Amino acid sequence: MDLVFSERSRKIEEGIFVILNEKKEALLKEGRNVYNFSIGTPDFKVPGHIMEAMQEACKEPENYKYSITDRPVMLEAVQEFYKNRFGVEVKTSQIMSMYGSQEGMAHIAVALCDPGDIVLVPNPGYPVFGIGPELMGAKAVTYPLYKENHFLPDFDDIPEETAKAAKYMIISYPANPVTSVADDDFYEKAIAFAKKYNVVLLHDNAYADLVYGGRQGRSFLEYPGAMDVGVEFYSMSKSYNMTGMRISFAIGNEKVIEAFRKVRSQIDYGIFLPIQYAVAAALNGPQDHVQEQARQYEERSRTLTRGLTRIGWEIPDGEATMFVWAPIPKNYTSCETFALELAERTGVVVVPGTAFGDLGEGYVRFALVYPVEMIEKAIRAIAESGMLDV
Ligand SMILES: Cc1ncc(COP(=O)(O)O)c(C=O)c1O
């Protein structure tokens, strides 16, 4: 049979994570020590009360049926959580679940744009921001994030024609991979831009709870006018370590939520009910573990940046997230060459910055998925390899 696949599917390249995984497997086969800093799956545990709620719900045969809708117990937990955590009041009709923000970012394009439309996405940025619209036949146009500008976009630099043609813009702070946090001024400018050009704003807030220095991450919906122009994605993955349960929420502008809900109702029959009960337990329950976890991520981040700086690889401290965005050592020019050599010579696996867009050149990303002692071992492996000797 002569199989001809769609042009859109042919445009998708094999993810860098697959290639890195093959590299990691090959090193393990050789019996090498591997420090896999490439994938952002937290090693922290799901708190016990969340697992118990899930286990209880799993004992009920009725809970294995199609859920079809989001249950009030979960929606009200999200509503209460947004009120207590961010001071944001939303109606339950302004909240909907998804199988994680990754899936949501892909499918919301169906609701918001048509083939040929423009969507604004960050460079460097999380890959699905651009892949989602492209899969729908739209055109992802990147806006640059430069270190000199604290990795924030300059709205005045977005060409007028592009702004006018854009259907929606994705913003996301605290940011993966660049780890910066946005200030009030940024959100105010973003909302003014959205209003001026009639562009929907999607704010991915996956790292809202992983800000360092005891600071609390904010919600985009806290800012005046946000609800008129946009929607926030809040994920359960990183704050509660529920990555495998695949659940997050779109919250905000009622018309956008309604259109997105209609699209998803044709694709899916609802989130597994025990997961819905686990979410309610997570959001209604104690939150001290979330703050403690942010503190531990900060400790890991500082261990890595300062430890590597001490051995001659200069890396600035990060502000947030579970990542370190590291400029590659001065004696290298390509992040891919450096990442492959680093894996080969030290067993330390990181993601080359170009996996997040061409402006990621010159950087690699570490995911902080190991305790401090393992991070220190990885630093020693790098020091002993001689890679940093010029
Ligand atoms: C910016 C960003 N958004 C979304 C996700 C994925 O979230 P979820 O597990 O809810 O799909 C990630 C995961 O790394 C991320 O970095």
The ligand as a MOL file (V3000), in Angstrom:
LIG
                    3D

  0  0  0     0  0            999 V3000
M  V30 BEGIN CTAB
M  V30 COUNTS 16 16 0 0 0
M  V30 BEGIN ATOM
M  V30 1 C 5.2380 25.9160 29.7610 0
M  V30 2 C 4.6330 24.5670 29.9040 0
M  V30 3 N 3.3320 24.4000 29.6630 0
M  V30 4 C 2.7420 23.1970 29.7860 0
M  V30 5 C 3.4630 22.0830 30.1450 0
M  V30 6 C 2.7900 20.7610 30.2180 0
M  V30 7 O 1.8000 20.7940 31.1600 0
M  V30 8 P 0.7550 19.5960 31.2710 0
M  V30 9 O 1.4310 18.4900 32.0020 0
M  V30 10 O -0.3720 20.2270 31.9930 0
M  V30 11 O 0.3850 19.1940 29.8710 0
M  V30 12 C 4.8210 22.1930 30.4020 0
M  V30 13 C 5.6010 21.0020 30.7780 0
M  V30 14 O 6.7930 20.9430 30.7560 0
M  V30 15 C 5.4150 23.4680 30.2730 0
M  V30 16 O 6.7130 23.6290 30.4830 0
M  V30 END ATOM
M  V30 BEGIN BOND
M  V30 1 1 1 2
M  V30 2 1 2 3
M  V30 3 2 2 15
M  V30 4 2 3 4
M  V30 5 1 4 5
M  V30 6 1 5 6
M  V30 7 2 5 12
M  V30 8 1 6 7
M  V30 9 1 7 8
M  V30 10 2 8 9
M  V30 11 1 8 10
M  V30 12 1 8 11
M  V30 13 1 12 13
M  V30 14 1 12 15
M  V30 15 2 13 14
M  V30 16 1 15 16
M  V30 END BOND
M  V30 END CTAB
M  END
